[in-house]
Amino acid sequence: MIIVNIAGLALIVLIVWWFWLYKPQSQALDQEDSVIVVENGVYQPAHIRIPPGQPATLRFLRKDASPCAEMVQFPALNISEQLPLNKTRSVQLPALEQGVYEFHCQMQMYRGQLHVSDL
């Protein structure tokens, strides 16, 4: 009985950590060869760093045929782009001030963050 309780408590701790406490590192994108892959319900990488005060281009490659994956939206920037299947689509971003900008699909199942800060 004690083993079952300990295992249950460990599982609860793992779930809390995974869904609420875990914050993946953001990745700086090199404009030359970086692509954000849309596949299996996620953007990879999902946390992206870009420098403030200069326009940027994000390139998305959609490998997931799910209808939810066909659109990427940046609500705070009023940007929405359709992503063709198995083709790269460039999304132009204006010069942004420091901060965190969310991006997601139209149903908000695929989610990511754009971290605008000094690299």
Biopython code that builds the backbone (N, CA, C, O; Angstrom):
import numpy as np
from Bio.PDB.StructureBuilder import StructureBuilder

atoms = [
    (1, "MET", "N", (0.821, -1.192, 0.000)),
    (1, "MET", "CA", (0.000, 0.000, 0.000)),
    (1, "MET", "C", (0.866, 1.259, 0.000)),
    (1, "MET", "O", (0.552, 2.228, -0.690)),
    (2, "ILE", "N", (1.940, 1.247, 0.760)),
    (2, "ILE", "CA", (2.827, 2.409, 0.823)),
    (2, "ILE", "C", (3.497, 2.637, -0.535)),
    (2, "ILE", "O", (3.658, 3.781, -0.960)),
    (3, "ILE", "N", (3.881, 1.570, -1.207)),
    (3, "ILE", "CA", (4.524, 1.690, -2.520)),
    (3, "ILE", "C", (3.570, 2.332, -3.521)),
    (3, "ILE", "O", (3.987, 3.172, -4.319)),
    (4, "VAL", "N", (2.306, 1.950, -3.490)),
    (4, "VAL", "CA", (1.310, 2.528, -4.396)),
    (4, "VAL", "C", (1.140, 4.018, -4.111)),
    (4, "VAL", "O", (1.048, 4.816, -5.044)),
    (5, "ASN", "N", (1.096, 4.404, -2.829)),
    (5, "ASN", "CA", (0.961, 5.820, -2.471)),
    (5, "ASN", "C", (2.177, 6.628, -2.904)),
    (5, "ASN", "O", (2.028, 7.745, -3.400)),
    (6, "ILE", "N", (3.359, 6.091, -2.727)),
    (6, "ILE", "CA", (4.586, 6.782, -3.133)),
    (6, "ILE", "C", (4.624, 6.930, -4.656)),
    (6, "ILE", "O", (4.980, 7.988, -5.175)),
    (7, "ALA", "N", (4.258, 5.871, -5.359)),
    (7, "ALA", "CA", (4.232, 5.938, -6.823)),
    (7, "ALA", "C", (3.202, 6.956, -7.295)),
    (7, "ALA", "O", (3.467, 7.705, -8.235)),
    (8, "GLY", "N", (2.041, 6.999, -6.665)),
    (8, "GLY", "CA", (1.014, 7.978, -7.027)),
    (8, "GLY", "C", (1.477, 9.400, -6.767)),
    (8, "GLY", "O", (1.249, 10.287, -7.589)),
    (9, "LEU", "N", (2.123, 9.627, -5.631)),
    (9, "LEU", "CA", (2.643, 10.957, -5.308)),
    (9, "LEU", "C", (3.726, 11.368, -6.301)),
    (9, "LEU", "O", (3.762, 12.519, -6.735)),
    (10, "ALA", "N", (4.602, 10.444, -6.662)),
    (10, "ALA", "CA", (5.645, 10.738, -7.643)),
    (10, "ALA", "C", (5.037, 11.102, -8.996)),
    (10, "ALA", "O", (5.527, 12.004, -9.677)),
    (11, "LEU", "N", (3.989, 10.412, -9.379)),
    (11, "LEU", "CA", (3.315, 10.711, -10.646)),
    (11, "LEU", "C", (2.675, 12.097, -10.610)),
    (11, "LEU", "O", (2.735, 12.829, -11.597)),
    (12, "ILE", "N", (2.071, 12.458, -9.500)),
    (12, "ILE", "CA", (1.466, 13.790, -9.359)),
    (12, "ILE", "C", (2.539, 14.872, -9.467)),
    (12, "ILE", "O", (2.334, 15.879, -10.145)),
    (13, "VAL", "N", (3.677, 14.674, -8.806)),
    (13, "VAL", "CA", (4.777, 15.641, -8.874)),
    (13, "VAL", "C", (5.278, 15.778, -10.307)),
    (13, "VAL", "O", (5.533, 16.888, -10.775)),
    (14, "LEU", "N", (5.419, 14.656, -11.001)),
    (14, "LEU", "CA", (5.862, 14.685, -12.392)),
    (14, "LEU", "C", (4.874, 15.451, -13.271)),
    (14, "LEU", "O", (5.297, 16.241, -14.115)),
    (15, "ILE", "N", (3.599, 15.241, -13.097)),
    (15, "ILE", "CA", (2.578, 15.931, -13.894)),
    (15, "ILE", "C", (2.610, 17.432, -13.627)),
    (15, "ILE", "O", (2.554, 18.228, -14.564)),
    (16, "VAL", "N", (2.700, 17.826, -12.357)),
    (16, "VAL", "CA", (2.761, 19.256, -12.015)),
    (16, "VAL", "C", (3.999, 19.893, -12.634)),
    (16, "VAL", "O", (3.922, 20.980, -13.206)),
    (17, "TRP", "N", (5.143, 19.216, -12.518)),
    (17, "TRP", "CA", (6.367, 19.760, -13.099)),
    (17, "TRP", "C", (6.238, 19.906, -14.617)),
    (17, "TRP", "O", (6.581, 20.956, -15.162)),
    (18, "TRP", "N", (5.756, 18.882, -15.301)),
    (18, "TRP", "CA", (5.689, 18.890, -16.762)),
    (18, "TRP", "C", (4.741, 19.961, -17.296)),
    (18, "TRP", "O", (5.089, 20.662, -18.246)),
    (19, "PHE", "N", (3.569, 20.103, -16.718)),
    (19, "PHE", "CA", (2.568, 21.001, -17.269)),
    (19, "PHE", "C", (2.649, 22.430, -16.736)),
    (19, "PHE", "O", (2.208, 23.359, -17.413)),
    (20, "TRP", "N", (3.202, 22.627, -15.537)),
    (20, "TRP", "CA", (3.179, 23.982, -14.977)),
    (20, "TRP", "C", (4.540, 24.556, -14.652)),
    (20, "TRP", "O", (4.698, 25.776, -14.691)),
    (21, "LEU", "N", (5.515, 23.755, -14.339)),
    (21, "LEU", "CA", (6.795, 24.284, -13.889)),
    (21, "LEU", "C", (7.901, 24.233, -14.940)),
    (21, "LEU", "O", (8.814, 25.058, -14.906)),
    (22, "TYR", "N", (7.840, 23.299, -15.856)),
    (22, "TYR", "CA", (8.894, 23.127, -16.857)),
    (22, "TYR", "C", (8.853, 24.240, -17.887)),
    (22, "TYR", "O", (7.813, 24.470, -18.505)),
    (23, "LYS", "N", (9.954, 24.928, -18.081)),
    (23, "LYS", "CA", (10.081, 25.976, -19.091)),
    (23, "LYS", "C", (11.283, 25.641, -19.980)),
    (23, "LYS", "O", (12.424, 25.742, -19.530)),
    (24, "PRO", "N", (11.044, 25.242, -21.235)),
    (24, "PRO", "CA", (12.169, 24.899, -22.101)),
    (24, "PRO", "C", (13.001, 26.129, -22.438)),
    (24, "PRO", "O", (12.500, 27.254, -22.432)),
    (25, "GLN", "N", (14.264, 25.904, -22.729)),
    (25, "GLN", "CA", (15.153, 26.981, -23.132)),
    (25, "GLN", "C", (14.711, 27.545, -24.478)),
    (25, "GLN", "O", (14.240, 26.815, -25.350)),
    (26, "SER", "N", (14.870, 28.845, -24.627)),
    (26, "SER", "CA", (14.571, 29.422, -25.937)),
    (26, "SER", "C", (15.803, 29.266, -26.819)),
    (26, "SER", "O", (16.932, 29.238, -26.330)),
    (27, "GLN", "N", (15.573, 29.166, -28.107)),
    (27, "GLN", "CA", (16.650, 28.943, -29.053)),
    (27, "GLN", "C", (16.760, 30.150, -29.968)),
    (27, "GLN", "O", (15.766, 30.600, -30.538)),
    (28, "ALA", "N", (17.974, 30.672, -30.107)),
    (28, "ALA", "CA", (18.200, 31.774, -31.038)),
    (28, "ALA", "C", (18.192, 31.209, -32.448)),
    (28, "ALA", "O", (18.870, 30.221, -32.730)),
    (29, "LEU", "N", (17.427, 31.834, -33.331)),
    (29, "LEU", "CA", (17.354, 31.358, -34.701)),
    (29, "LEU", "C", (18.340, 32.105, -35.577)),
    (29, "LEU", "O", (18.389, 33.335, -35.571)),
    (30, "ASP", "N", (19.113, 31.361, -36.319)),
    (30, "ASP", "CA", (20.004, 31.912, -37.327)),
    (30, "ASP", "C", (19.183, 32.079, -38.597)),
    (30, "ASP", "O", (18.582, 31.119, -39.078)),
    (31, "GLN", "N", (19.154, 33.274, -39.136)),
    (31, "GLN", "CA", (18.299, 33.564, -40.289)),
    (31, "GLN", "C", (18.643, 32.724, -41.521)),
    (31, "GLN", "O", (17.810, 32.576, -42.415)),
    (32, "GLU", "N", (19.845, 32.178, -41.577)),
    (32, "GLU", "CA", (20.263, 31.469, -42.782)),
    (32, "GLU", "C", (19.677, 30.062, -42.899)),
    (32, "GLU", "O", (19.222, 29.665, -43.972)),
    (33, "ASP", "N", (19.687, 29.314, -41.807)),
    (33, "ASP", "CA", (19.331, 27.906, -41.967)),
    (33, "ASP", "C", (18.357, 27.396, -40.906)),
    (33, "ASP", "O", (18.236, 26.184, -40.724)),
    (34, "SER", "N", (17.670, 28.275, -40.214)),
    (34, "SER", "CA", (16.753, 27.841, -39.166)),
    (34, "SER", "C", (15.347, 27.682, -39.707)),
    (34, "SER", "O", (14.844, 28.536, -40.438)),
    (35, "VAL", "N", (14.733, 26.595, -39.341)),
    (35, "VAL", "CA", (13.362, 26.315, -39.749)),
    (35, "VAL", "C", (12.600, 25.827, -38.524)),
    (35, "VAL", "O", (13.107, 25.013, -37.753)),
    (36, "ILE", "N", (11.395, 26.322, -38.350)),
    (36, "ILE", "CA", (10.514, 25.855, -37.289)),
    (36, "ILE", "C", (9.647, 24.766, -37.898)),
    (36, "ILE", "O", (8.854, 25.030, -38.802)),
    (37, "VAL", "N", (9.794, 23.558, -37.412)),
    (37, "VAL", "CA", (9.061, 22.413, -37.959)),
    (37, "VAL", "C", (7.743, 22.257, -37.200)),
    (37, "VAL", "O", (7.712, 22.261, -35.969)),
    (38, "VAL", "N", (6.661, 22.122, -37.961)),
    (38, "VAL", "CA", (5.331, 21.913, -37.398)),
    (38, "VAL", "C", (4.992, 20.443, -37.614)),
    (38, "VAL", "O", (4.677, 20.015, -38.725)),
    (39, "GLU", "N", (5.065, 19.670, -36.510)),
    (39, "GLU", "CA", (4.888, 18.228, -36.652)),
    (39, "GLU", "C", (4.482, 17.620, -35.316)),
    (39, "GLU", "O", (4.952, 18.048, -34.262)),
    (40, "ASN", "N", (3.612, 16.626, -35.366)),
    (40, "ASN", "CA", (3.194, 15.863, -34.177)),
    (40, "ASN", "C", (2.653, 16.742, -33.057)),
    (40, "ASN", "O", (2.894, 16.469, -31.881)),
    (41, "GLY", "N", (1.934, 17.782, -33.410)),
    (41, "GLY", "CA", (1.277, 18.613, -32.408)),
    (41, "GLY", "C", (2.131, 19.672, -31.758)),
    (41, "GLY", "O", (1.704, 20.288, -30.782)),
    (42, "VAL", "N", (3.339, 19.906, -32.274)),
    (42, "VAL", "CA", (4.221, 20.908, -31.670)),
    (42, "VAL", "C", (4.972, 21.696, -32.737)),
    (42, "VAL", "O", (5.126, 21.262, -33.878)),
    (43, "TYR", "N", (5.433, 22.869, -32.319)),
    (43, "TYR", "CA", (6.413, 23.629, -33.093)),
    (43, "TYR", "C", (7.777, 23.251, -32.527)),
    (43, "TYR", "O", (7.959, 23.229, -31.310)),
    (44, "GLN", "N", (8.736, 22.955, -33.405)),
    (44, "GLN", "CA", (10.070, 22.602, -32.939)),
    (44, "GLN", "C", (11.097, 23.464, -33.646)),
    (44, "GLN", "O", (11.307, 23.267, -34.842)),
    (45, "PRO", "N", (11.742, 24.394, -32.994)),
    (45, "PRO", "CA", (11.636, 24.758, -31.593)),
    (45, "PRO", "C", (10.379, 25.592, -31.327)),
    (45, "PRO", "O", (9.864, 26.261, -32.222)),
    (46, "ALA", "N", (9.903, 25.541, -30.104)),
    (46, "ALA", "CA", (8.695, 26.275, -29.726)),
    (46, "ALA", "C", (9.017, 27.577, -29.001)),
    (46, "ALA", "O", (8.146, 28.435, -28.864)),
    (47, "HIS", "N", (10.244, 27.736, -28.538)),
    (47, "HIS", "CA", (10.665, 28.956, -27.849)),
    (47, "HIS", "C", (11.846, 29.530, -28.630)),
    (47, "HIS", "O", (12.922, 28.935, -28.688)),
    (48, "ILE", "N", (11.621, 30.694, -29.223)),
    (48, "ILE", "CA", (12.574, 31.279, -30.162)),
    (48, "ILE", "C", (13.003, 32.646, -29.662)),
    (48, "ILE", "O", (12.179, 33.429, -29.188)),
    (49, "ARG", "N", (14.290, 32.931, -29.769)),
    (49, "ARG", "CA", (14.821, 34.251, -29.406)),
    (49, "ARG", "C", (15.220, 35.000, -30.663)),
    (49, "ARG", "O", (15.846, 34.448, -31.568)),
    (50, "ILE", "N", (14.841, 36.278, -30.698)),
    (50, "ILE", "CA", (15.304, 37.172, -31.754)),
    (50, "ILE", "C", (15.703, 38.492, -31.102)),
    (50, "ILE", "O", (15.220, 38.816, -30.018)),
    (51, "PRO", "N", (16.578, 39.255, -31.753)),
    (51, "PRO", "CA", (16.995, 40.532, -31.166)),
    (51, "PRO", "C", (15.911, 41.599, -31.326)),
    (51, "PRO", "O", (15.137, 41.557, -32.282)),
    (52, "PRO", "N", (15.852, 42.549, -30.399)),
    (52, "PRO", "CA", (14.861, 43.625, -30.499)),
    (52, "PRO", "C", (15.276, 44.675, -31.518)),
    (52, "PRO", "O", (16.454, 44.805, -31.852)),
    (53, "GLY", "N", (14.295, 45.419, -32.005)),
    (53, "GLY", "CA", (14.572, 46.581, -32.845)),
    (53, "GLY", "C", (14.932, 46.307, -34.285)),
    (53, "GLY", "O", (15.334, 47.232, -34.991)),
    (54, "GLN", "N", (14.808, 45.089, -34.751)),
    (54, "GLN", "CA", (15.101, 44.806, -36.154)),
    (54, "GLN", "C", (14.129, 43.767, -36.697)),
    (54, "GLN", "O", (13.744, 42.837, -35.988)),
    (55, "PRO", "N", (13.736, 43.927, -37.952)),
    (55, "PRO", "CA", (12.795, 42.965, -38.543)),
    (55, "PRO", "C", (13.407, 41.561, -38.557)),
    (55, "PRO", "O", (14.627, 41.401, -38.576)),
    (56, "ALA", "N", (12.551, 40.568, -38.548)),
    (56, "ALA", "CA", (13.018, 39.174, -38.557)),
    (56, "ALA", "C", (12.128, 38.360, -39.477)),
    (56, "ALA", "O", (10.984, 38.725, -39.749)),
    (57, "THR", "N", (12.673, 37.258, -39.947)),
    (57, "THR", "CA", (11.923, 36.316, -40.767)),
    (57, "THR", "C", (11.970, 34.957, -40.093)),
    (57, "THR", "O", (13.044, 34.432, -39.803)),
    (58, "LEU", "N", (10.799, 34.396, -39.848)),
    (58, "LEU", "CA", (10.706, 33.041, -39.322)),
    (58, "LEU", "C", (10.263, 32.136, -40.454)),
    (58, "LEU", "O", (9.347, 32.475, -41.204)),
    (59, "ARG", "N", (10.911, 30.980, -40.581)),
    (59, "ARG", "CA", (10.541, 30.033, -41.630)),
    (59, "ARG", "C", (9.907, 28.808, -40.980)),
    (59, "ARG", "O", (10.481, 28.197, -40.079)),
    (60, "PHE", "N", (8.717, 28.464, -41.453)),
    (60, "PHE", "CA", (7.953, 27.334, -40.928)),
    (60, "PHE", "C", (7.884, 26.238, -41.983)),
    (60, "PHE", "O", (7.657, 26.513, -43.161)),
    (61, "LEU", "N", (8.081, 25.003, -41.557)),
    (61, "LEU", "CA", (7.921, 23.834, -42.422)),
    (61, "LEU", "C", (6.860, 22.949, -41.798)),
    (61, "LEU", "O", (7.090, 22.340, -40.754)),
    (62, "ARG", "N", (5.707, 22.877, -42.428)),
    (62, "ARG", "CA", (4.591, 22.073, -41.917)),
    (62, "ARG", "C", (4.690, 20.652, -42.448)),
    (62, "ARG", "O", (4.589, 20.429, -43.655)),
    (63, "LYS", "N", (4.887, 19.687, -41.550)),
    (63, "LYS", "CA", (4.923, 18.273, -41.914)),
    (63, "LYS", "C", (3.683, 17.543, -41.440)),
    (63, "LYS", "O", (3.473, 16.381, -41.791)),
    (64, "ASP", "N", (2.864, 18.206, -40.651)),
    (64, "ASP", "CA", (1.667, 17.618, -40.065)),
    (64, "ASP", "C", (0.462, 17.942, -40.946)),
    (64, "ASP", "O", (0.176, 19.112, -41.200)),
    (65, "ALA", "N", (-0.243, 16.913, -41.411)),
    (65, "ALA", "CA", (-1.391, 17.122, -42.302)),
    (65, "ALA", "C", (-2.654, 17.559, -41.566)),
    (65, "ALA", "O", (-3.673, 17.828, -42.201)),
    (66, "SER", "N", (-2.603, 17.631, -40.270)),
    (66, "SER", "CA", (-3.760, 18.050, -39.480)),
    (66, "SER", "C", (-4.231, 19.441, -39.908)),
    (66, "SER", "O", (-3.410, 20.335, -40.110)),
    (67, "PRO", "N", (-5.552, 19.631, -40.048)),
    (67, "PRO", "CA", (-6.065, 20.951, -40.424)),
    (67, "PRO", "C", (-5.689, 22.036, -39.417)),
    (67, "PRO", "O", (-5.577, 23.204, -39.787)),
    (68, "CYS", "N", (-5.497, 21.673, -38.171)),
    (68, "CYS", "CA", (-5.113, 22.655, -37.153)),
    (68, "CYS", "C", (-3.728, 23.233, -37.443)),
    (68, "CYS", "O", (-3.461, 24.387, -37.109)),
    (69, "ALA", "N", (-2.855, 22.453, -38.053)),
    (69, "ALA", "CA", (-1.487, 22.890, -38.301)),
    (69, "ALA", "C", (-1.355, 23.811, -39.504)),
    (69, "ALA", "O", (-0.272, 24.339, -39.754)),
    (70, "GLU", "N", (-2.429, 24.015, -40.251)),
    (70, "GLU", "CA", (-2.296, 24.775, -41.495)),
    (70, "GLU", "C", (-2.205, 26.285, -41.313)),
    (70, "GLU", "O", (-2.034, 27.011, -42.292)),
    (71, "MET", "N", (-2.316, 26.769, -40.085)),
    (71, "MET", "CA", (-2.274, 28.208, -39.858)),
    (71, "MET", "C", (-1.381, 28.512, -38.665)),
    (71, "MET", "O", (-1.415, 27.796, -37.664)),
    (72, "VAL", "N", (-0.577, 29.574, -38.765)),
    (72, "VAL", "CA", (0.163, 30.080, -37.614)),
    (72, "VAL", "C", (-0.275, 31.529, -37.406)),
    (72, "VAL", "O", (-0.386, 32.306, -38.355)),
    (73, "GLN", "N", (-0.522, 31.873, -36.136)),
    (73, "GLN", "CA", (-1.003, 33.208, -35.810)),
    (73, "GLN", "C", (-0.128, 33.825, -34.729)),
    (73, "GLN", "O", (0.296, 33.154, -33.788)),
    (74, "PHE", "N", (0.130, 35.113, -34.885)),
    (74, "PHE", "CA", (0.799, 35.930, -33.885)),
    (74, "PHE", "C", (-0.216, 36.985, -33.467)),
    (74, "PHE", "O", (-0.221, 38.076, -34.037)),
    (75, "PRO", "N", (-1.087, 36.696, -32.477)),
    (75, "PRO", "CA", (-2.201, 37.592, -32.154)),
    (75, "PRO", "C", (-1.784, 39.009, -31.776)),
    (75, "PRO", "O", (-2.443, 39.966, -32.182)),
    (76, "ALA", "N", (-0.720, 39.166, -31.018)),
    (76, "ALA", "CA", (-0.296, 40.497, -30.581)),
    (76, "ALA", "C", (0.219, 41.344, -31.747)),
    (76, "ALA", "O", (0.273, 42.570, -31.655)),
    (77, "LEU", "N", (0.593, 40.685, -32.838)),
    (77, "LEU", "CA", (1.144, 41.387, -34.000)),
    (77, "LEU", "C", (0.144, 41.467, -35.148)),
    (77, "LEU", "O", (0.438, 42.070, -36.181)),
    (78, "ASN", "N", (-1.016, 40.875, -34.984)),
    (78, "ASN", "CA", (-2.025, 40.817, -36.049)),
    (78, "ASN", "C", (-1.479, 40.140, -37.306)),
    (78, "ASN", "O", (-1.746, 40.579, -38.424)),
    (79, "ILE", "N", (-0.722, 39.081, -37.113)),
    (79, "ILE", "CA", (-0.134, 38.337, -38.234)),
    (79, "ILE", "C", (-0.718, 36.934, -38.233)),
    (79, "ILE", "O", (-0.773, 36.265, -37.200)),
    (80, "SER", "N", (-1.152, 36.501, -39.411)),
    (80, "SER", "CA", (-1.694, 35.163, -39.593)),
    (80, "SER", "C", (-1.238, 34.673, -40.962)),
    (80, "SER", "O", (-1.427, 35.358, -41.967)),
    (81, "GLU", "N", (-0.640, 33.493, -40.998)),
    (81, "GLU", "CA", (-0.147, 32.933, -42.260)),
    (81, "GLU", "C", (-0.601, 31.492, -42.413)),
    (81, "GLU", "O", (-0.608, 30.726, -41.450)),
    (82, "GLN", "N", (-0.976, 31.134, -43.614)),
    (82, "GLN", "CA", (-1.315, 29.749, -43.926)),
    (82, "GLN", "C", (-0.028, 29.010, -44.263)),
    (82, "GLN", "O", (0.823, 29.528, -44.986)),
    (83, "LEU", "N", (0.108, 27.800, -43.737)),
    (83, "LEU", "CA", (1.308, 26.998, -43.938)),
    (83, "LEU", "C", (0.993, 25.834, -44.867)),
    (83, "LEU", "O", (0.198, 24.960, -44.519)),
    (84, "PRO", "N", (1.611, 25.814, -46.048)),
    (84, "PRO", "CA", (1.374, 24.696, -46.964)),
    (84, "PRO", "C", (2.058, 23.426, -46.447)),
    (84, "PRO", "O", (3.080, 23.499, -45.765)),
    (85, "LEU", "N", (1.497, 22.284, -46.771)),
    (85, "LEU", "CA", (2.031, 21.008, -46.330)),
    (85, "LEU", "C", (3.337, 20.698, -47.050)),
    (85, "LEU", "O", (3.409, 20.796, -48.275)),
    (86, "ASN", "N", (4.371, 20.323, -46.294)),
    (86, "ASN", "CA", (5.691, 19.910, -46.798)),
    (86, "ASN", "C", (6.404, 20.984, -47.610)),
    (86, "ASN", "O", (7.221, 20.671, -48.476)),
    (87, "LYS", "N", (6.099, 22.245, -47.335)),
    (87, "LYS", "CA", (6.792, 23.364, -47.982)),
    (87, "LYS", "C", (7.118, 24.402, -46.925)),
    (87, "LYS", "O", (6.392, 24.557, -45.944)),
    (88, "THR", "N", (8.211, 25.107, -47.135)),
    (88, "THR", "CA", (8.623, 26.145, -46.202)),
    (88, "THR", "C", (7.894, 27.439, -46.519)),
    (88, "THR", "O", (7.791, 27.839, -47.679)),
    (89, "ARG", "N", (7.390, 28.088, -45.481)),
    (89, "ARG", "CA", (6.716, 29.383, -45.622)),
    (89, "ARG", "C", (7.433, 30.374, -44.714)),
    (89, "ARG", "O", (7.613, 30.111, -43.525)),
    (90, "SER", "N", (7.841, 31.512, -45.269)),
    (90, "SER", "CA", (8.485, 32.564, -44.495)),
    (90, "SER", "C", (7.435, 33.519, -43.948)),
    (90, "SER", "O", (6.502, 33.906, -44.650)),
    (91, "VAL", "N", (7.601, 33.891, -42.689)),
    (91, "VAL", "CA", (6.715, 34.841, -42.033)),
    (91, "VAL", "C", (7.566, 36.042, -41.635)),
    (91, "VAL", "O", (8.497, 35.926, -40.837)),
    (92, "GLN", "N", (7.232, 37.191, -42.203)),
    (92, "GLN", "CA", (7.974, 38.422, -41.942)),
    (92, "GLN", "C", (7.449, 39.078, -40.671)),
    (92, "GLN", "O", (6.244, 39.282, -40.524)),
    (93, "LEU", "N", (8.347, 39.404, -39.762)),
    (93, "LEU", "CA", (7.972, 40.091, -38.533)),
    (93, "LEU", "C", (8.575, 41.493, -38.543)),
    (93, "LEU", "O", (9.711, 41.675, -38.983)),
    (94, "PRO", "N", (7.826, 42.485, -38.063)),
    (94, "PRO", "CA", (8.380, 43.839, -37.985)),
    (94, "PRO", "C", (9.397, 43.924, -36.846)),
    (94, "PRO", "O", (9.548, 42.982, -36.069)),
    (95, "ALA", "N", (10.087, 45.049, -36.753)),
    (95, "ALA", "CA", (10.975, 45.283, -35.619)),
    (95, "ALA", "C", (10.124, 45.300, -34.350)),
    (95, "ALA", "O", (9.122, 46.011, -34.277)),
    (96, "LEU", "N", (10.521, 44.528, -33.371)),
    (96, "LEU", "CA", (9.726, 44.379, -32.145)),
    (96, "LEU", "C", (10.492, 44.892, -30.936)),
    (96, "LEU", "O", (11.723, 44.870, -30.901)),
    (97, "GLU", "N", (9.742, 45.350, -29.953)),
    (97, "GLU", "CA", (10.348, 45.737, -28.682)),
    (97, "GLU", "C", (10.534, 44.494, -27.833)),
    (97, "GLU", "O", (9.922, 43.457, -28.090)),
    (98, "GLN", "N", (11.380, 44.602, -26.820)),
    (98, "GLN", "CA", (11.625, 43.462, -25.952)),
    (98, "GLN", "C", (10.332, 42.978, -25.316)),
    (98, "GLN", "O", (9.463, 43.769, -24.949)),
    (99, "GLY", "N", (10.226, 41.672, -25.197)),
    (99, "GLY", "CA", (9.047, 41.072, -24.598)),
    (99, "GLY", "C", (8.858, 39.660, -25.103)),
    (99, "GLY", "O", (9.700, 39.122, -25.822)),
    (100, "VAL", "N", (7.743, 39.066, -24.718)),
    (100, "VAL", "CA", (7.404, 37.709, -25.140)),
    (100, "VAL", "C", (6.121, 37.781, -25.950)),
    (100, "VAL", "O", (5.126, 38.353, -25.505)),
    (101, "TYR", "N", (6.148, 37.199, -27.139)),
    (101, "TYR", "CA", (5.010, 37.198, -28.049)),
    (101, "TYR", "C", (4.603, 35.754, -28.305)),
    (101, "TYR", "O", (5.424, 34.930, -28.710)),
    (102, "GLU", "N", (3.344, 35.456, -28.070)),
    (102, "GLU", "CA", (2.824, 34.101, -28.277)),
    (102, "GLU", "C", (2.532, 33.882, -29.770)),
    (102, "GLU", "O", (2.154, 34.813, -30.481)),
    (103, "PHE", "N", (2.713, 32.644, -30.226)),
    (103, "PHE", "CA", (2.209, 32.247, -31.541)),
    (103, "PHE", "C", (1.592, 30.873, -31.407)),
    (103, "PHE", "O", (2.007, 30.076, -30.566)),
    (104, "HIS", "N", (0.599, 30.595, -32.239)),
    (104, "HIS", "CA", (-0.128, 29.339, -32.138)),
    (104, "HIS", "C", (-0.942, 29.101, -33.400)),
    (104, "HIS", "O", (-1.030, 29.958, -34.279)),
    (105, "CYS", "N", (-1.545, 27.891, -33.468)),
    (105, "CYS", "CA", (-2.463, 27.582, -34.561)),
    (105, "CYS", "C", (-3.811, 28.223, -34.237)),
    (105, "CYS", "O", (-3.980, 28.803, -33.164)),
    (106, "GLN", "N", (-4.762, 28.121, -35.151)),
    (106, "GLN", "CA", (-6.056, 28.777, -34.931)),
    (106, "GLN", "C", (-6.833, 28.179, -33.771)),
    (106, "GLN", "O", (-7.690, 28.860, -33.208)),
    (107, "MET", "N", (-6.573, 26.943, -33.392)),
    (107, "MET", "CA", (-7.276, 26.328, -32.267)),
    (107, "MET", "C", (-6.438, 26.369, -30.981)),
    (107, "MET", "O", (-6.878, 25.877, -29.942)),
    (108, "GLN", "N", (-5.253, 26.945, -31.046)),
    (108, "GLN", "CA", (-4.321, 27.085, -29.935)),
    (108, "GLN", "C", (-3.862, 25.745, -29.363)),
    (108, "GLN", "O", (-3.568, 25.633, -28.173)),
    (109, "MET", "N", (-3.808, 24.740, -30.222)),
    (109, "MET", "CA", (-3.286, 23.443, -29.786)),
    (109, "MET", "C", (-1.766, 23.396, -29.986)),
    (109, "MET", "O", (-1.052, 22.867, -29.134)),
    (110, "TYR", "N", (-1.275, 23.933, -31.080)),
    (110, "TYR", "CA", (0.157, 24.092, -31.323)),
    (110, "TYR", "C", (0.499, 25.458, -30.736)),
    (110, "TYR", "O", (-0.131, 26.456, -31.086)),
    (111, "ARG", "N", (1.495, 25.514, -29.842)),
    (111, "ARG", "CA", (1.796, 26.768, -29.163)),
    (111, "ARG", "C", (3.299, 27.013, -29.132)),
    (111, "ARG", "O", (4.098, 26.081, -29.042)),
    (112, "GLY", "N", (3.664, 28.293, -29.209)),
    (112, "GLY", "CA", (5.059, 28.676, -29.103)),
    (112, "GLY", "C", (5.188, 30.087, -28.578)),
    (112, "GLY", "O", (4.199, 30.807, -28.442)),
    (113, "GLN", "N", (6.415, 30.474, -28.283)),
    (113, "GLN", "CA", (6.691, 31.817, -27.792)),
    (113, "GLN", "C", (7.889, 32.393, -28.520)),
    (113, "GLN", "O", (8.882, 31.710, -28.774)),
    (114, "LEU", "N", (7.768, 33.658, -28.843)),
    (114, "LEU", "CA", (8.838, 34.424, -29.460)),
    (114, "LEU", "C", (9.399, 35.350, -28.379)),
    (114, "LEU", "O", (8.709, 36.260, -27.918)),
    (115, "HIS", "N", (10.636, 35.119, -27.982)),
    (115, "HIS", "CA", (11.285, 35.923, -26.951)),
    (115, "HIS", "C", (12.145, 36.974, -27.646)),
    (115, "HIS", "O", (13.143, 36.644, -28.287)),
    (116, "VAL", "N", (11.762, 38.219, -27.518)),
    (116, "VAL", "CA", (12.520, 39.309, -28.127)),
    (116, "VAL", "C", (13.398, 39.885, -27.030)),
    (116, "VAL", "O", (12.921, 40.567, -26.122)),
    (117, "SER", "N", (14.684, 39.601, -27.129)),
    (117, "SER", "CA", (15.652, 40.071, -26.139)),
    (117, "SER", "C", (17.038, 40.029, -26.759)),
    (117, "SER", "O", (17.250, 39.422, -27.808)),
    (118, "ASP", "N", (17.971, 40.683, -26.093)),
    (118, "ASP", "CA", (19.352, 40.652, -26.574)),
    (118, "ASP", "C", (19.861, 39.219, -26.511)),
    (118, "ASP", "O", (19.731, 38.537, -25.495)),
    (119, "LEU", "N", (20.447, 38.780, -27.628)),
    (119, "LEU", "CA", (20.902, 37.395, -27.717)),
    (119, "LEU", "C", (22.156, 37.255, -26.915)),
    (119, "LEU", "O", (22.725, 36.166, -26.843)),
]
sb = StructureBuilder()
sb.init_structure("model")
sb.init_model(0)
sb.init_chain("A")
sb.init_seg("    ")
for serial, (resi, resn, name, xyz) in enumerate(atoms, 1):
    if name == "N":
        sb.init_residue(resn, " ", resi, " ")
    sb.init_atom(name, np.array(xyz, "f"), 0.0, 1.0, " ", f" {name:<3s}", serial, name[0])
structure = sb.get_structure()
